[in-house]
Amino acid sequence: MNSKEKKEARVERYKALAAGATAKSSAAYQQASKMLGVIPPGQPVHGLADRHYRERISGHMDKSVKLAGTAEYFEGKAEAAEKNNAIYLGDEDCVERLQERLDELVKLQDNMKAANKIVKSQKLSNEQIRQQLFELGFSDKQINEILTPSFTGRIGFASCTLTNNNRRISDTKKRLEQAKKMKATENREYHVGEVRFVENSRENRLQLFFPEIPDKALRQQMSNNGFRWCSSNGCWQSYLKRYNIRFAKELLAPKEADTANVPA
């Protein structure tokens, strides 16, 4: 499953959770309304049974409101997931996507430098300046912004804009080299006790395969330290970091057994 497929699956999962919560919220509201409908308007509470009945109505309404909030939460998660274009080192296509981003940043840097040279030219008319900026790929809106003087009277791109983009180029180059190195690294597999460890460099994940479901306390410890259950891989996993590897080894190493097969 590539990054696009993972993103689509994540969005659909959040949308399904939102739809489920909405349906349950509506059902709880309808139940409360139905129960409330049998009480004549203005009728006071009659006895303990009546009080308990009204408390049940209130409970259904509270449940409806809570589920509506849950639906709104997952709708927000779905929207955020749709807008998320981040590139993760564990993505199968991260090398290609990082290369595309690097190419875009380099092209932007070159275009900004060329634009600054054009707008500062004393030999070009305003019409010629706009035409050359258009040929570089800038839209009419962007050209107007480029030619609008700043509060200091400067036109074109500020030096800080070029510096910041240059820093993004440098950071992207580093990530690209890291991604290439990770994709070229073979996965490392070994056992700690009965648990199979996989240092999955291609997906940037430390994966723990248990022979049976770990107890609740162990699951909580792993969850508190960055591990999550991955149903698609059938394992508990975290990012492939040294401290995660060290934590997992210390947590799962046999206390009174031979640990000679546990890599350092």
N, C-alpha and C positions, 0 to 999 in steps of 0.2 A: 504494500500500500504506500503510494507516494504521498508527498506533503499535501497536494491538492485533494486527494481522496480522503486523507485524514481530516483535513479541514472541513470538507463536506459532511463527513460522518459525524464530526463534532457538532456542527451546526444542526444537523438533523436530530441528533440526540437531545440537544438543548430544546429544540422546538417541540419534540415529542414530550419532554418533561413538562414544558410550559403548557402544552395542550392538555395533558393529563391533569395537571393541577387546576387548570381552568374548569375542566369538566367536573372535577370533584367539588370545586368551590361553588359552581352553579347548582350541583345536586344538594349540597348542604344548605344553600340559600332557599331552594325550593322546598326542602323538608321543613325548614324553620317557618316559612310562609304558610305552608299547609297546616302545620300544628297551630300557628297563631290564628289561622282563620276560623278555628272552632271556638275561640274565646270571644264573646260579645264585647264590643268596644266599651271601655270604661268599667268593665266588671272587676271588682276588687278580688284579691286573693282569698280563696275559700279553702282553708285547711292545708295540711302538710302535703297531701297528694297534688293539690293544685300548684303549690309552690315548687315542688319537684318538677312538675310538668313544664312550668315556665322556665325553670333553670335549664331544662333540656333544650328548650327553644333558644335560650341565650347561648348555650353551648354550640348548637348548630350554627348560629350566626357568627360566633367567634371563630369557629372552624372555617367558615366560608371566607371571612376576612383574611385569616392566616394563609389559606390556600391561594387566595387572590394575590397576596404579597409574594408567595412562592412562584406563582406563574409569572409575575412581573420580573422577578429576579432572573428566571431562566430565559425569558424573552430578551432581557438585557445581555445575558451571557451569549445568546445566539447572535445578537446584533454585533457584539464585540468580536466574536469569532469570525463572522463574515468580513469584518473590516481589518482583521489581523493579517498583515502581509509579512510578518517577521520571518526571517530565515533561521532555522535551527540546525545545528551541526548534525543532529540525528536524522534529518530529512534525507531521503535517498537522493534527491536532486539538488542538494544544497550546494555542491560544487558548481553546477551549471547556473543556478540562480545567483550565487555570489559573483560569478564571473559576469553575468548580465548586469548586476547592480554596479560592479566595478566599471564596466564599460560605460554605463550611463553616467556615473559620477565623473569619469575622466572626460567624457564628451561635454558635460555641463561645465566643467572647469575650463576647457578649451574655449567653449562658446562665450563664457563670461569674460575671459581675457580678451577675446576677439571683439566682443561688444564694447568693452572699455576703450580699446584702441580706436574703434570706429567713432564713438561719441566724442572722443577728444580730438579727432582730426579737424584741422582748420581748413582743409581743402574740400570738404564735402558739404553740400547743402543739406538742409534739414530733410528734404525729400530723399536725397541719396542715402542719408544716414538711416532713415526708416526702411528704405528698400533693402539695404545691406543687412540690417538686423532681421528683417523678414526672411531673407535668404538663409540666415543662420538657423532659422526654425522658430524664432520667437513670434508669439501671437500679437495681434494689435494691442490687446490689453497689456501684455508684458512689455511691449515697446513703449507704451505710454508711461508705464511705471519706471522703466529704465531712464526715460528722458525727463521725468519729473524731478526737479532739484530737491535735494534733502534740505533740512533746516540749516545746513552749513553751505548750501549752494552747490553741492556735488551732484553730478549726474553719472549714471552708470552703476556698476556694482561696487559696494563698499569693500574695502580691503579685508574687513573681518568676515564678510561673506565668502570670499575666496579662501581665506585661512581656514574657516570652519569646514568648507567642502573638501579642502585638501586634507584635513584631519580625518574626515570620513573616508577618503580614498585610502589613506594609510591604514586605518582600522580595518577596512574591508579587505585589503591585501593580506593583512595578518590573519584574518579569519579564513580567507581563501586558502592560504598555505596550510593552516591548521586543519581545515576540512580535507584537503588533498592528502595530508599525512595520515589522518584518521581513516580515510577510505582505503588507503593502501596498507593499513595495519591489519594483520590477521587477528581474528577473535581468539581470546585466551580462555580456556575452559579448565576447571579443576573442581575438586570437592573439598568442602569444609564440613567434617562430620558426614551427615547424610544429605547435605544440601549441595546441589550442583551450582557452582558459580560460573557465569559467562560474562567476561569483559567484552562486551559487544562494541568494538570501536566504530564500526560502520554506522551504528545507530546512536552512538554516544550514550550507551546505557550499561549499567551494571545490573545483571539479571540473576535473580535467585529462584531456583526451581526446587521446591520442597517435595519430598515423597508423599506427604499428606498435608492436610490443612494445618498450619501452625496454630497454637492456642491463642486465645484472645489477648493475653498479656504481651506475647511476642509480636503479634500483629500491631498492637498499639505502639510498641517501642519502635517498630519499623516505620509506621506512619508518622510518628513524631519526629523522625529523623530523615524525612524526605523520600521514603519509599512508598510506592503506590502499586496496587494490584492492577495488572494489565491482563484483562481477560483474553485479548486477541493473541497474546504470547503465552498465556497460562503461567505467569510468573509474577513475583514482586520485583519491581525495578526502580532504579533511581538514575540520576545522571552519573556518568562515568567519571567520578572525582576520587582523588586519593583518600580524602577523609571518609567518603562513603564506603570505599573498599575496606579501609581500616576498621570502621565502625561495624560493618557486617561480619568481618572475620572475628573481631572481639566478641560480638554478640553470639555468634553461632559456633565458635570453636569448641570442641569437646573439652570439658573441664578436667576430666581424669582419663583421657585417652591419648593414644599416640597421635600427635599432630604433625608428623613428619611430612605428610602429603599436602600440608597447607603452605602455599607459596608465601614468601616474605613480602 
